[in-house]
Amino acid sequence: AMVGDERQFLAAAMAAFLNVCARNELSRIAALLTANGNLQDGAAWMASAAGNDVTGAPLTVAGLGVAMAALRETPTVAGEPCNARLAAVAVHPDDEAAVLEVVQKLPQARQPTVVALPGLAASTYWYAFGAPAQTPAIGRATLRGSDPSGVAISGLVPASRYDPSAGEQVSYPGLYIDMAHTAGLAPLGRCGLVRCAKT
């Protein structure tokens, strides 16, 4: 049987493991952005000809405006304006404080999430993202365990969790540990992402 301290240790160990996973995923996203590989059409993922690689976008309100306009105007595959709304800004950690100060100048309902990516080249580019639900720019392949039974620990109050395979809330007689692994990241398209050069 597990006692209280052992459960706290298990929770702390899982939290540390998940933090490492999150850091690894952010590093992979930074590498993907920096590489700027070609899409299936043979052209670069972010390119000025495609409208999602802009210059003259310093980390100011005016610079955010340049990125916001590009997110709206970048054409879809069908040639229509993407019309994506700014949802997140990814920057090198050196620029995190500056961009946090800038986004505070926007109306609260329109303030994007700020993400610092240590793997980005310092002081070269920053990236503007639209909402992933509207215009996903990066795809993530995830491997997830298929056994929804959890880890049975006697004496715990049953936990309830939504089980997608069952399509309903299911009670588990113990501690539920949901394990997943990001198997890969890939660019999905040009809509929803703008690379911004500060000069």
N, C-alpha and C positions, 0 to 999 in steps of 0.2 A: 504494500500500500504506500501511497505517496502522502506525506504530510505537507502542511502549509509551506514551509521553507523550501521543500523540494519542488513544489509547484511553482513557486516564485523563481527558483533557479531555472526551471524549464522555460518559463515565460521569458526570462531575461536572455537565455541562450537563443531562443527563437527570434527575439527582437534583434539581437546582434547579428544573427545569420541573415535576417531580412534586410538589415541596414547594409551589409556587405553586398547582397544581391542588388539593392537599389543603386549603390555606388557603381557596381559593375555595369549595370544597364545604362546609367548616365554616361559612363566612359564610352560605351559602344555607340550611343547616340552622337556624342561629340565626334567620334571617329567617322561615323557615317556622314555627318554634316561636313566635316573637313575634307573628306575624300571627294565629295560632289561628283559621284560617278554618273555614268550615262544611263538614261532610261531606255526602254525598248525601241524608241524612235531613233536611237543613236546619238541624241543630243544630251548635253549635260543636264542634270537634275535642276540646278539653279543656273540660269543663263539670262543675260540682259535681253537677248532676242525673244525670250519667252516671257519677259516681264517680271520675273521673280528674282532678279539679281540687280539691285539698285545701288547707286553711288550717291554721295552727298547726303547721307543720313546719319548725322551725329546723334549721340544719345541726349537729345533735347526733345521738347514737345514737337518742334518742327520736324525733327528726324523721325519721331513716331508717326507724324502725319504722312511723311513720304512712304513709310512702311505700310500704313493703313490704306493709303491709296493704291499701292501695288497689290495688296491682298484683295482689294475689291476689283481691280482691273485686270489681273492676270487671267488670260483666257483659259477656258476649259478645253478639253479635247474637241468639243463641238464648236469652239470658237466664241462662245458666250462669255461675258465677264463672270469671273468666279464669285465675286461679291462676298468674300469671306470677311468676317468681323474679327478684329484683333483679340486674341484670347490669351496669348502667352508670349513672353520675350525671353530668349535664351542668350546669355552673355558669358564672357570670361569672368571669373571671380573678381578680377581687378575692377570690373565695371559694375559690379552688383550694387554697391552703395549709390553710385551715380544714377543708375536706371531706377532704383527704388525711389529716389528723390523726384525723378521726372514723372513717374507714373502717378505719384501723389497729386500732381497738378491736374490730372484728368478727373472728370466726374466719377464718383465712387463706383457706380454701376458699370462703368466702362474701363476700369483699371484692369490691365492684364496681369496674369500670374507672372512672376519673375523667377527664372530658373538659372542658377549659376552652374556652368559646365566646365570643370577644371581642364578637360581635354581640349578645349578650343584654343586656337592661337590668340595670344594676348593682343588686345588693342587693334585687331584687324577687322573682323566682322562681328556682327550680332545678328540674331535671327528672330523673325516675327512669325508667329504661328496663328492660324485661324483655329476655331473650335474643332477638335477632333471628330465630334459627332457630325459636324456639317461638312468639313473638308479635311479628312485624314491625310496627312502628308507622309507619315511613317507607319509602316505595318510591323506588327510584332507577332511572331509565331510562338505560341506558348504550349508547352507540354505539361499536362496536369495529371496527377494520379487518378486512377479510376475507382479506387476503393473508398467509398464515402463513409465507412464505418467509424473512422476516428480511432483514437487510442483509448481503450477502456480502462478507467481508473475507478476502483470501487470507492464509494462514499461521496462522489461528486454529484451535484444536482445535474440532471440531464440538461444538455444544451440543445437549443433549437437553431437550425440553420437551413437556409434554402438550398435544396439539392436540385440542380438543373436536370439531372438524369431522371429524377422522380417527378419533377415539375411541381414540387410542393415543399412546405416546411417539414423537416424531419427532425425528430428528437434523437440525440445520441447519448448513450449511457456513459459519457466520460468527456475527455478533452478532445476536441476536434482540431486537428492540425491539417491545414490545407496546403499541400506542397505543389509548387509549380516551378517550371524552369523556362526561361526565355530562350528558345532555340535559335532565334535569328531575328534581325531587323532588316527592313528593306524600304527604299523609297517607293511610295505609292503613286505619286504624281506631283505636278507643279502647283496645283491649287492648294492653298492653305499654308504655304511656306514662302517666305521672302528672305533672301540673304541681303544684309544691309552693310555696305562699306561706310565707314565713318567719314571718309573724305571723297 
